[in-house]
């Protein structure tokens, strides 16, 4: 067994970031921000949180904190762990928003590839707050470009800082965060 540091403030911060991202995707706030840049006045349908299925990948301290926070906001939350009997593609079917908080292991590296992304319903979105190597960048970009995925909120990348010429910077349906979803709080981590 590997000893892991559990920082309660970091778990709270991660839950806050995940709640912001899921709420922004559900209520189409990222789309409204894009519309503002184009001076477009258009309302989108407003759905209730209990109509939105969110799948949290990872059930550790952070995954549990995120699932609890999203559940308290009314979202239909379910979890998935890499060791679950249910295959990932089956777990992703029906999820409108996926929040990735899995640990990076040989089994989870590249887990979010074309096959996994294709298992999501058309119009779903991805929030990756775990590790960049979970995502196959070319497959995510292809899923966004084809319209199969609606949006991606990405806090982590295979190469950090994200190179200035990376397609994520300029993609209209990608929100880039600089690995800032949950910073270590020295007061609670020590």
Secondary structure, DSSP 8 states (H G I E B T S, - for coil): -------HHHHHHHHHHHHHHHHHHHTTHHHHHHHHHTT---------GGG-EEEEE--SHHHHHHHHHHHHTT-EEEEE-TT-SS-HHHHHTT-SEEEE-----TTTTT-BSHHHHHHS-TTEEEEE-S-GGGB-HHHHHHHHHTTSEEEEEE---SSSS--TT-HHHH-TTEEE--S-SS---HHHH-
